[in-house]
Amino acid sequence: MPVYNKLVRDRIPEIIEKTGKEFETRILDDKEYIDSLKEKLQEELNEYFTAENDGEALKEMADLLELMHALANFHGASMDKVEGIRKDKAEKRGAFKEQIYLVEVQD
C-alpha cells in the first residue's frame, strides 16, 4: 500500500472510497495543518514552474488559488480581505503589468 503522508483535497477520501480501495486518513492539528499547507503550496508552485504549456500552468494556478483560500481562512480572513490588501498595495506601489525590471539604483 503506497504511503503518501500529505494534505489532500477534502473529497479525495470519497473518491478513493468509490474505487473500493482501503485507505487511512487523519485530521491534522493546527500546527500540522499550516505546515502541510505550506508544503502543498511549495509543491504546487514547483509544478507551476515546470508546466509545459498554458493549460498546465492555469491548472497549477487554480491549485495555488485553492491553497490561498485555505491559508486566508486559516489566518482568520477571507479572499475578499486578501484581495483588498492586494488592491491597496497595487494602488500605492503598482502591480506587475508593465513588466518593469529594476537593474540598479544609484546612491
MOPAC internal coordinates of N, CA, C and O (Angstrom, degrees):
PM7 1SCF
backbone

  N    0.0000 0     0.00 0     0.00 0    0    0    0
  C    1.4520 1     0.00 0     0.00 0    1    0    0
  C    1.5288 1   108.91 1     0.00 0    2    1    0
  O    1.2310 1   119.72 1   -57.28 1    3    2    1
  N    1.3383 1   118.14 1   122.72 1    3    2    1
  C    1.4680 1   120.26 1   178.92 1    5    3    2
  C    1.5298 1   111.68 1   -63.69 1    6    5    3
  O    1.2310 1   120.70 1   -38.63 1    7    6    5
  N    1.3179 1   116.27 1   141.37 1    7    6    5
  C    1.4590 1   122.45 1   177.27 1    9    7    6
  C    1.5267 1   107.13 1  -106.57 1   10    9    7
  O    1.2310 1   120.31 1   -53.24 1   11   10    9
  N    1.3303 1   117.02 1   126.76 1   11   10    9
  C    1.4547 1   121.71 1  -176.67 1   13   11   10
  C    1.5245 1   112.99 1  -105.35 1   14   13   11
  O    1.2310 1   120.09 1   135.84 1   15   14   13
  N    1.3223 1   117.44 1   -44.16 1   15   14   13
  C    1.4615 1   121.71 1  -178.94 1   17   15   14
  C    1.5218 1   111.88 1    45.47 1   18   17   15
  O    1.2310 1   120.43 1  -122.06 1   19   18   17
  N    1.3269 1   116.78 1    57.94 1   19   18   17
  C    1.4586 1   120.49 1   177.96 1   21   19   18
  C    1.5198 1   110.40 1  -149.61 1   22   21   19
  O    1.2310 1   121.31 1   -22.69 1   23   22   21
  N    1.3110 1   115.10 1   157.31 1   23   22   21
  C    1.4522 1   122.91 1   175.76 1   25   23   22
  C    1.5205 1   109.25 1   -67.41 1   26   25   23
  O    1.2310 1   120.78 1   -46.04 1   27   26   25
  N    1.3377 1   116.11 1   133.96 1   27   26   25
  C    1.4639 1   120.48 1   178.11 1   29   27   26
  C    1.5213 1   109.64 1  -127.88 1   30   29   27
  O    1.2310 1   121.36 1   -17.69 1   31   30   29
  N    1.3168 1   115.00 1   162.31 1   31   30   29
  C    1.4660 1   120.51 1   177.07 1   33   31   30
  C    1.5327 1   110.38 1   -62.60 1   34   33   31
  O    1.2310 1   120.97 1   -26.25 1   35   34   33
  N    1.3197 1   115.74 1   153.75 1   35   34   33
  C    1.4684 1   122.66 1  -172.21 1   37   35   34
  C    1.5269 1   114.62 1   -57.22 1   38   37   35
  O    1.2310 1   119.54 1   148.55 1   39   38   37
  N    1.3039 1   118.48 1   -31.45 1   39   38   37
  C    1.4573 1   120.47 1  -175.12 1   41   39   38
  C    1.5338 1   113.39 1   -93.21 1   42   41   39
  O    1.2310 1   119.85 1   179.64 1   43   42   41
  N    1.3234 1   117.90 1    -0.36 1   43   42   41
  C    1.4622 1   120.51 1  -179.25 1   45   43   42
  C    1.5320 1   111.96 1   -59.96 1   46   45   43
  O    1.2310 1   118.50 1   136.16 1   47   46   45
  N    1.3404 1   120.46 1   -43.84 1   47   46   45
  C    1.4736 1   118.47 1   177.35 1   49   47   46
  C    1.5332 1   112.36 1   -58.32 1   50   49   47
  O    1.2310 1   120.51 1   138.64 1   51   50   49
  N    1.3197 1   116.64 1   -41.36 1   51   50   49
  C    1.4693 1   121.40 1   178.05 1   53   51   50
  C    1.5309 1   110.77 1   -61.55 1   54   53   51
  O    1.2310 1   120.73 1   137.56 1   55   54   53
  N    1.3151 1   116.20 1   -42.44 1   55   54   53
  C    1.4651 1   121.08 1  -179.78 1   57   55   54
  C    1.5301 1   110.59 1   -65.69 1   58   57   55
  O    1.2310 1   120.37 1   137.09 1   59   58   57
  N    1.3377 1   116.89 1   -42.91 1   59   58   57
  C    1.4661 1   120.47 1   178.26 1   61   59   58
  C    1.5227 1   110.17 1   -64.85 1   62   61   59
  O    1.2310 1   120.58 1   137.99 1   63   62   61
  N    1.3275 1   116.50 1   -42.01 1   63   62   61
  C    1.4679 1   121.56 1  -179.39 1   65   63   62
  C    1.5290 1   111.19 1   -57.53 1   66   65   63
  O    1.2310 1   120.51 1   140.50 1   67   66   65
  N    1.3175 1   116.63 1   -39.50 1   67   66   65
  C    1.4705 1   120.72 1   180.00 1   69   67   66
  C    1.5210 1   112.70 1   -64.07 1   70   69   67
  O    1.2310 1   120.35 1   158.73 1   71   70   69
  N    1.3353 1   116.94 1   -21.27 1   71   70   69
  C    1.4685 1   120.08 1   178.35 1   73   71   70
  C    1.5223 1   111.50 1   -82.77 1   74   73   71
  O    1.2310 1   120.53 1   170.97 1   75   74   73
  N    1.3298 1   116.59 1    -9.03 1   75   74   73
  C    1.4591 1   120.87 1  -179.43 1   77   75   74
  C    1.5202 1   113.50 1    84.64 1   78   77   75
  O    1.2310 1   120.29 1  -177.14 1   79   78   77
  N    1.3088 1   117.04 1     2.86 1   79   78   77
  C    1.4644 1   120.60 1  -179.49 1   81   79   78
  C    1.5253 1   110.11 1   -81.32 1   82   81   79
  O    1.2310 1   121.18 1   -30.22 1   83   82   81
  N    1.3140 1   115.35 1   149.78 1   83   82   81
  C    1.4573 1   120.65 1   174.52 1   85   83   82
  C    1.5201 1   108.31 1   -87.58 1   86   85   83
  O    1.2310 1   120.63 1   -30.79 1   87   86   85
  N    1.3274 1   116.41 1   149.21 1   87   86   85
  C    1.4652 1   121.14 1  -178.66 1   89   87   86
  C    1.5071 1   109.12 1  -155.44 1   90   89   87
  O    1.2310 1   121.17 1   -14.03 1   91   90   89
  N    1.3125 1   115.36 1   165.97 1   91   90   89
  C    1.4533 1   121.64 1   177.80 1   93   91   90
  C    1.5233 1   108.68 1  -129.95 1   94   93   91
  O    1.2310 1   120.67 1   -45.05 1   95   94   93
  N    1.3150 1   116.32 1   134.95 1   95   94   93
  C    1.4541 1   122.26 1   174.94 1   97   95   94
  C    1.5208 1   108.70 1  -132.19 1   98   97   95
  O    1.2310 1   120.90 1   -12.49 1   99   98   97
  N    1.2951 1   115.88 1   167.51 1   99   98   97
  C    1.4643 1   121.57 1   171.09 1  101   99   98
  C    1.5245 1   107.88 1  -150.95 1  102  101   99
  O    1.2310 1   120.93 1   -20.24 1  103  102  101
  N    1.3089 1   115.83 1   159.76 1  103  102  101
  C    1.4606 1   122.07 1   178.57 1  105  103  102
  C    1.5308 1   108.05 1   -92.79 1  106  105  103
  O    1.2310 1   120.74 1   -49.88 1  107  106  105
  N    1.3227 1   116.19 1   130.12 1  107  106  105
  C    1.4609 1   121.96 1  -178.42 1  109  107  106
  C    1.5239 1   111.40 1   -80.43 1  110  109  107
  O    1.2310 1   120.77 1   -32.15 1  111  110  109
  N    1.3272 1   116.13 1   147.85 1  111  110  109
  C    1.4610 1   118.87 1   170.18 1  113  111  110
  C    1.5314 1   107.44 1   -78.35 1  114  113  111
  O    1.2310 1   120.27 1    -6.30 1  115  114  113
  N    1.3217 1   117.09 1   173.70 1  115  114  113
  C    1.4645 1   120.70 1  -174.01 1  117  115  114
  C    1.5217 1   113.22 1   -59.29 1  118  117  115
  O    1.2310 1   119.56 1   138.19 1  119  118  117
  N    1.3160 1   118.44 1   -41.81 1  119  118  117
  C    1.4691 1   122.05 1  -179.80 1  121  119  118
  C    1.5274 1   109.91 1   -64.29 1  122  121  119
  O    1.2310 1   120.37 1   133.19 1  123  122  121
  N    1.3203 1   116.90 1   -46.81 1  123  122  121
  C    1.4600 1   120.51 1   178.55 1  125  123  122
  C    1.5243 1   111.02 1   -63.43 1  126  125  123
  O    1.2310 1   121.01 1   141.46 1  127  126  125
  N    1.3346 1   115.67 1   -38.54 1  127  126  125
  C    1.4575 1   120.99 1  -178.11 1  129  127  126
  C    1.5287 1   111.71 1   -63.83 1  130  129  127
  O    1.2310 1   120.09 1   130.70 1  131  130  129
  N    1.3424 1   117.44 1   -49.30 1  131  130  129
  C    1.4606 1   119.36 1  -178.62 1  133  131  130
  C    1.5189 1   110.20 1   -66.62 1  134  133  131
  O    1.2310 1   120.02 1   141.24 1  135  134  133
  N    1.3266 1   117.57 1   -38.76 1  135  134  133
  C    1.4676 1   120.34 1   176.53 1  137  135  134
  C    1.5267 1   110.77 1   -62.12 1  138  137  135
  O    1.2310 1   120.54 1   138.91 1  139  138  137
  N    1.3289 1   116.58 1   -41.09 1  139  138  137
  C    1.4657 1   121.18 1   179.38 1  141  139  138
  C    1.5176 1   111.68 1   -69.23 1  142  141  139
  O    1.2310 1   120.15 1   142.93 1  143  142  141
  N    1.3313 1   117.32 1   -37.07 1  143  142  141
  C    1.4636 1   120.18 1   175.46 1  145  143  142
  C    1.5225 1   110.46 1   -61.98 1  146  145  143
  O    1.2310 1   120.38 1   137.60 1  147  146  145
  N    1.3141 1   116.88 1   -42.40 1  147  146  145
  C    1.4709 1   120.78 1   178.94 1  149  147  146
  C    1.5262 1   110.99 1   -64.38 1  150  149  147
  O    1.2310 1   120.39 1   137.35 1  151  150  149
  N    1.3324 1   116.87 1   -42.65 1  151  150  149
  C    1.4650 1   120.51 1   177.68 1  153  151  150
  C    1.5270 1   110.56 1   -61.98 1  154  153  151
  O    1.2310 1   120.90 1   135.76 1  155  154  153
  N    1.3276 1   115.88 1   -44.24 1  155  154  153
  C    1.4614 1   120.45 1  -179.40 1  157  155  154
  C    1.5318 1   110.00 1   -65.66 1  158  157  155
  O    1.2310 1   120.04 1   141.70 1  159  158  157
  N    1.3094 1   117.53 1   -38.30 1  159  158  157
  C    1.4607 1   121.65 1   177.49 1  161  159  158
  C    1.5301 1   110.09 1   -60.26 1  162  161  159
  O    1.2310 1   120.72 1   135.39 1  163  162  161
  N    1.3289 1   116.22 1   -44.61 1  163  162  161
  C    1.4631 1   120.32 1   178.31 1  165  163  162
  C    1.5301 1   110.62 1   -64.38 1  166  165  163
  O    1.2310 1   120.29 1   138.30 1  167  166  165
  N    1.3270 1   117.06 1   -41.70 1  167  166  165
  C    1.4669 1   121.52 1   178.64 1  169  167  166
  C    1.5262 1   111.14 1   -59.86 1  170  169  167
  O    1.2310 1   120.65 1   132.41 1  171  170  169
  N    1.3176 1   116.36 1   -47.59 1  171  170  169
  C    1.4631 1   120.38 1  -178.86 1  173  171  170
  C    1.5246 1   111.51 1   -68.89 1  174  173  171
  O    1.2310 1   120.12 1   144.78 1  175  174  173
  N    1.3225 1   117.37 1   -35.22 1  175  174  173
  C    1.4546 1   120.59 1   176.96 1  177  175  174
  C    1.5327 1   110.33 1   -64.72 1  178  177  175
  O    1.2310 1   120.61 1   137.54 1  179  178  177
  N    1.3263 1   116.43 1   -42.46 1  179  178  177
  C    1.4633 1   120.11 1   176.11 1  181  179  178
  C    1.5225 1   111.18 1   -61.22 1  182  181  179
  O    1.2310 1   120.39 1   140.74 1  183  182  181
  N    1.3289 1   116.86 1   -39.26 1  183  182  181
  C    1.4624 1   120.43 1   177.90 1  185  183  182
  C    1.5285 1   111.01 1   -66.15 1  186  185  183
  O    1.2310 1   120.49 1   144.74 1  187  186  185
  N    1.3261 1   116.66 1   -35.26 1  187  186  185
  C    1.4686 1   119.69 1   175.10 1  189  187  186
  C    1.5296 1   109.89 1   -63.34 1  190  189  187
  O    1.2310 1   120.57 1   135.17 1  191  190  189
  N    1.3365 1   116.52 1   -44.83 1  191  190  189
  C    1.4640 1   120.67 1  -179.56 1  193  191  190
  C    1.5234 1   112.38 1   -59.27 1  194  193  191
  O    1.2310 1   120.34 1   148.66 1  195  194  193
  N    1.3202 1   116.96 1   -31.34 1  195  194  193
  C    1.4645 1   120.09 1  -177.05 1  197  195  194
  C    1.5252 1   112.94 1   -98.69 1  198  197  195
  O    1.2310 1   120.04 1  -176.14 1  199  198  197
  N    1.3189 1   117.53 1     3.86 1  199  198  197
  C    1.4736 1   120.53 1   178.25 1  201  199  198
  C    1.5262 1   108.95 1   -59.47 1  202  201  199
  O    1.2310 1   121.22 1   -42.58 1  203  202  201
  N    1.3107 1   115.28 1   137.42 1  203  202  201
  C    1.4613 1   120.07 1  -175.03 1  205  203  202
  C    1.5206 1   114.21 1   -98.62 1  206  205  203
  O    1.2310 1   120.37 1   174.82 1  207  206  205
  N    1.3395 1   116.90 1    -5.18 1  207  206  205
  C    1.4564 1   119.02 1   178.44 1  209  207  206
  C    1.5235 1   109.29 1  -156.75 1  210  209  207
  O    1.2310 1   120.79 1    -7.75 1  211  210  209
  N    1.3285 1   116.10 1   172.25 1  211  210  209
  C    1.4665 1   120.51 1  -177.78 1  213  211  210
  C    1.5242 1   112.25 1   -60.79 1  214  213  211
  O    1.2310 1   120.10 1   140.75 1  215  214  213
  N    1.3241 1   117.42 1   -39.25 1  215  214  213
  C    1.4647 1   120.55 1  -179.36 1  217  215  214
  C    1.5192 1   112.30 1   -61.22 1  218  217  215
  O    1.2310 1   120.81 1   132.94 1  219  218  217
  N    1.3391 1   116.06 1   -47.06 1  219  218  217
  C    1.4688 1   120.30 1   177.49 1  221  219  218
  C    1.5265 1   110.33 1   -63.50 1  222  221  219
  O    1.2310 1   120.50 1   138.20 1  223  222  221
  N    1.3190 1   116.64 1   -41.80 1  223  222  221
  C    1.4659 1   120.58 1   179.92 1  225  223  222
  C    1.5249 1   110.81 1   -60.46 1  226  225  223
  O    1.2310 1   120.31 1   137.08 1  227  226  225
  N    1.3196 1   117.02 1   -42.92 1  227  226  225
  C    1.4697 1   120.56 1  -179.66 1  229  227  226
  C    1.5185 1   111.55 1   -65.89 1  230  229  227
  O    1.2310 1   119.88 1   142.37 1  231  230  229
  N    1.3280 1   117.83 1   -37.63 1  231  230  229
  C    1.4736 1   120.26 1   177.25 1  233  231  230
  C    1.5252 1   110.47 1   -63.62 1  234  233  231
  O    1.2310 1   120.53 1   138.21 1  235  234  233
  N    1.3092 1   116.58 1   -41.79 1  235  234  233
  C    1.4656 1   119.90 1   178.42 1  237  235  234
  C    1.5244 1   111.20 1   -68.02 1  238  237  235
  O    1.2310 1   120.27 1   143.89 1  239  238  237
  N    1.3251 1   117.09 1   -36.11 1  239  238  237
  C    1.4612 1   120.88 1   175.99 1  241  239  238
  C    1.5264 1   110.50 1   -63.39 1  242  241  239
  O    1.2310 1   120.23 1   142.53 1  243  242  241
  N    1.3322 1   117.17 1   -37.47 1  243  242  241
  C    1.4703 1   120.96 1   177.35 1  245  243  242
  C    1.5252 1   110.06 1   -64.55 1  246  245  243
  O    1.2310 1   120.43 1   139.77 1  247  246  245
  N    1.3355 1   116.78 1   -40.23 1  247  246  245
  C    1.4673 1   120.10 1   176.54 1  249  247  246
  C    1.5287 1   110.65 1   -63.69 1  250  249  247
  O    1.2310 1   120.46 1   137.90 1  251  250  249
  N    1.3248 1   116.72 1   -42.10 1  251  250  249
  C    1.4617 1   120.61 1   177.57 1  253  251  250
  C    1.5282 1   111.06 1   -61.83 1  254  253  251
  O    1.2310 1   120.89 1   138.65 1  255  254  253
  N    1.3150 1   115.90 1   -41.35 1  255  254  253
  C    1.4687 1   120.28 1   179.47 1  257  255  254
  C    1.5317 1   110.89 1   -64.74 1  258  257  255
  O    1.2310 1   120.19 1   139.90 1  259  258  257
  N    1.3267 1   117.25 1   -40.10 1  259  258  257
  C    1.4719 1   120.54 1   177.18 1  261  259  258
  C    1.5268 1   110.22 1   -60.87 1  262  261  259
  O    1.2310 1   120.84 1   139.23 1  263  262  261
  N    1.3137 1   115.99 1   -40.77 1  263  262  261
  C    1.4620 1   119.75 1   177.18 1  265  263  262
  C    1.5172 1   111.53 1   -66.77 1  266  265  263
  O    1.2310 1   119.98 1   143.70 1  267  266  265
  N    1.3264 1   117.64 1   -36.30 1  267  266  265
  C    1.4625 1   120.64 1   176.78 1  269  267  266
  C    1.5303 1   110.51 1   -62.21 1  270  269  267
  O    1.2310 1   120.35 1   140.18 1  271  270  269
  N    1.3181 1   116.93 1   -39.82 1  271  270  269
  C    1.4716 1   120.39 1   175.76 1  273  271  270
  C    1.5276 1   110.25 1   -59.63 1  274  273  271
  O    1.2310 1   120.53 1   132.86 1  275  274  273
  N    1.3298 1   116.60 1   -47.14 1  275  274  273
  C    1.4668 1   120.91 1  -179.40 1  277  275  274
  C    1.5260 1   111.11 1   -63.14 1  278  277  275
  O    1.2310 1   120.54 1   138.05 1  279  278  277
  N    1.3219 1   116.57 1   -41.95 1  279  278  277
  C    1.4642 1   120.40 1   179.32 1  281  279  278
  C    1.5315 1   111.90 1   -65.87 1  282  281  279
  O    1.2310 1   120.46 1   137.56 1  283  282  281
  N    1.3169 1   116.73 1   -42.44 1  283  282  281
  C    1.4705 1   119.81 1   177.54 1  285  283  282
  C    1.5253 1   109.76 1   -59.01 1  286  285  283
  O    1.2310 1   120.78 1   133.61 1  287  286  285
  N    1.3246 1   116.11 1   -46.39 1  287  286  285
  C    1.4611 1   121.16 1   178.97 1  289  287  286
  C    1.5302 1   111.04 1   -60.53 1  290  289  287
  O    1.2310 1   120.36 1   136.20 1  291  290  289
  N    1.3217 1   116.91 1   -43.80 1  291  290  289
  C    1.4611 1   120.81 1   179.39 1  293  291  290
  C    1.5278 1   110.80 1   -59.26 1  294  293  291
  O    1.2310 1   120.47 1   142.09 1  295  294  293
  N    1.3228 1   116.71 1   -37.91 1  295  294  293
  C    1.4627 1   121.58 1  -178.70 1  297  295  294
  C    1.5341 1   112.59 1   -86.50 1  298  297  295
  O    1.2310 1   120.66 1  -166.90 1  299  298  297
  N    1.3320 1   116.34 1    13.10 1  299  298  297
  C    1.4578 1   121.07 1   174.46 1  301  299  298
  C    1.5062 1   114.65 1    76.46 1  302  301  299
  O    1.2310 1   120.40 1  -155.30 1  303  302  301
  N    1.3129 1   116.84 1    24.70 1  303  302  301
  C    1.4630 1   120.73 1  -178.55 1  305  303  302
  C    1.5232 1   109.41 1  -130.84 1  306  305  303
  O    1.2310 1   121.69 1    -0.75 1  307  306  305
  N    1.3026 1   114.38 1   179.25 1  307  306  305
  C    1.4595 1   120.98 1   177.23 1  309  307  306
  C    1.5224 1   108.20 1  -119.21 1  310  309  307
  O    1.2310 1   120.71 1   -11.27 1  311  310  309
  N    1.3095 1   116.25 1   168.73 1  311  310  309
  C    1.4539 1   119.62 1   175.19 1  313  311  310
  C    1.5268 1   110.44 1   -66.39 1  314  313  311
  O    1.2310 1   119.84 1   153.69 1  315  314  313
  N    1.3264 1   117.91 1   -26.31 1  315  314  313
  C    1.4676 1   120.15 1   174.12 1  317  315  314
  C    1.5267 1   110.06 1   -61.44 1  318  317  315
  O    1.2310 1   120.62 1   138.68 1  319  318  317
  N    1.3269 1   116.42 1   -41.32 1  319  318  317
  C    1.4694 1   121.09 1   177.86 1  321  319  318
  C    1.5280 1   109.76 1   -64.43 1  322  321  319
  O    1.2310 1   120.56 1   133.66 1  323  322  321
  N    1.3316 1   116.54 1   -46.34 1  323  322  321
  C    1.4647 1   120.85 1   178.73 1  325  323  322
  C    1.5257 1   110.06 1   -60.82 1  326  325  323
  O    1.2310 1   120.75 1   136.84 1  327  326  325
  N    1.3244 1   116.18 1   -43.16 1  327  326  325
  C    1.4638 1   120.66 1   179.37 1  329  327  326
  C    1.5233 1   110.94 1   -63.05 1  330  329  327
  O    1.2310 1   120.11 1   142.31 1  331  330  329
  N    1.3295 1   117.40 1   -37.69 1  331  330  329
  C    1.4624 1   120.71 1   176.85 1  333  331  330
  C    1.5205 1   111.52 1   -62.91 1  334  333  331
  O    1.2310 1   120.64 1   137.78 1  335  334  333
  N    1.3181 1   116.38 1   -42.22 1  335  334  333
  C    1.4649 1   121.20 1   177.53 1  337  335  334
  C    1.5281 1   109.68 1   -64.26 1  338  337  335
  O    1.2310 1   120.49 1   137.23 1  339  338  337
  N    1.3320 1   116.68 1   -42.77 1  339  338  337
  C    1.4595 1   120.78 1   178.87 1  341  339  338
  C    1.5220 1   110.92 1   -60.47 1  342  341  339
  O    1.2310 1   120.30 1   134.21 1  343  342  341
  N    1.3350 1   117.02 1   -45.79 1  343  342  341
  C    1.4647 1   121.36 1  -179.77 1  345  343  342
  C    1.5178 1   111.32 1   -62.74 1  346  345  343
  O    1.2310 1   120.56 1   138.69 1  347  346  345
  N    1.3285 1   116.54 1   -41.31 1  347  346  345
  C    1.4656 1   120.96 1   179.10 1  349  347  346
  C    1.5258 1   110.45 1   -62.21 1  350  349  347
  O    1.2310 1   120.31 1   134.78 1  351  350  349
  N    1.3419 1   117.01 1   -45.22 1  351  350  349
  C    1.4670 1   120.36 1   178.45 1  353  351  350
  C    1.5263 1   110.97 1   -64.77 1  354  353  351
  O    1.2310 1   120.37 1   140.64 1  355  354  353
  N    1.3299 1   116.89 1   -39.36 1  355  354  353
  C    1.4689 1   120.51 1   179.55 1  357  355  354
  C    1.5279 1   110.65 1   -64.60 1  358  357  355
  O    1.2310 1   120.78 1   142.29 1  359  358  357
  N    1.3306 1   116.11 1   -37.71 1  359  358  357
  C    1.4623 1   119.99 1   179.50 1  361  359  358
  C    1.5297 1   110.96 1   -67.93 1  362  361  359
  O    1.2310 1   120.89 1   138.06 1  363  362  361
  N    1.3326 1   115.90 1   -41.94 1  363  362  361
  C    1.4604 1   120.05 1  -176.04 1  365  363  362
  C    1.5269 1   113.23 1   -81.16 1  366  365  363
  O    1.2310 1   120.36 1   144.02 1  367  366  365
  N    1.3396 1   116.93 1   -35.98 1  367  366  365
  C    1.4601 1   120.24 1  -172.49 1  369  367  366
  C    1.5239 1   113.71 1  -121.20 1  370  369  367
  O    1.2310 1   121.30 1   173.97 1  371  370  369
  N    1.3275 1   115.11 1    -6.03 1  371  370  369
  C    1.4567 1   119.59 1  -178.37 1  373  371  370
  C    1.5189 1   111.24 1    92.61 1  374  373  371
  O    1.2310 1   121.62 1    -3.95 1  375  374  373
  N    1.3385 1   114.50 1   176.05 1  375  374  373
  C    1.4665 1   120.65 1   178.10 1  377  375  374
  C    1.5307 1   107.34 1  -110.94 1  378  377  375
  O    1.2310 1   120.13 1    34.04 1  379  378  377
  N    1.3092 1   117.35 1  -145.96 1  379  378  377
  C    1.4605 1   121.60 1   178.35 1  381  379  378
  C    1.5245 1   111.16 1  -127.17 1  382  381  379
  O    1.2310 1   120.40 1  -154.40 1  383  382  381
  N    1.3125 1   116.84 1    25.60 1  383  382  381
  C    1.4675 1   121.99 1  -174.87 1  385  383  382
  C    1.5182 1   113.52 1   -74.22 1  386  385  383
  O    1.2310 1   120.09 1   148.58 1  387  386  385
  N    1.3179 1   117.43 1   -31.42 1  387  386  385
  C    1.4615 1   120.63 1  -171.92 1  389  387  386
  C    1.5228 1   113.64 1   -88.64 1  390  389  387
  O    1.2310 1   120.54 1  -176.68 1  391  390  389
  N    1.3213 1   116.58 1     3.32 1  391  390  389
  C    1.4632 1   122.57 1   173.73 1  393  391  390
  C    1.5298 1   112.91 1    58.23 1  394  393  391
  O    1.2310 1   120.29 1  -143.76 1  395  394  393
  N    1.3217 1   117.06 1    36.24 1  395  394  393
  C    1.4674 1   122.12 1  -178.54 1  397  395  394
  C    1.5238 1   109.74 1   -79.05 1  398  397  395
  O    1.2310 1   120.81 1   -48.96 1  399  398  397
  N    1.3072 1   116.05 1   131.04 1  399  398  397
  C    1.4620 1   123.68 1  -179.99 1  401  399  398
  C    1.5280 1   107.87 1  -119.44 1  402  401  399
  O    1.2310 1   119.85 1   -68.40 1  403  402  401
  N    1.3244 1   117.90 1   111.60 1  403  402  401
  C    1.4662 1   122.44 1  -177.45 1  405  403  402
  C    1.5259 1   109.01 1   -80.88 1  406  405  403
  O    1.2310 1   121.21 1   -59.16 1  407  406  405
  N    1.3116 1   115.29 1   120.84 1  407  406  405
  C    1.4694 1   120.71 1  -178.26 1  409  407  406
  C    1.5303 1   110.32 1   -88.21 1  410  409  407
  O    1.2310 1   120.36 1   127.62 1  411  410  409
  N    1.3205 1   116.91 1   -52.38 1  411  410  409
  C    1.4566 1   119.57 1   179.37 1  413  411  410
  C    1.5243 1   109.92 1  -162.27 1  414  413  411
  O    1.2310 1   121.47 1   -14.96 1  415  414  413
  N    1.3223 1   114.79 1   165.04 1  415  414  413
  C    1.4628 1   122.31 1   176.05 1  417  415  414
  C    1.5209 1   106.63 1  -132.32 1  418  417  415
  O    1.2310 1   120.27 1   -52.94 1  419  418  417
  N    1.3344 1   117.09 1   127.06 1  419  418  417
  C    1.4575 1   121.99 1   178.47 1  421  419  418
  C    1.5213 1   109.91 1   -79.76 1  422  421  419
  O    1.2310 1   120.61 1   -43.85 1  423  422  421
  N    1.3291 1   116.44 1   136.15 1  423  422  421
  C    1.4672 1   120.53 1   176.31 1  425  423  422
  C    1.5098 1   110.61 1   -88.26 1  426  425  423
  O    1.2310 1   120.10 1   180.00 1  427  426  425

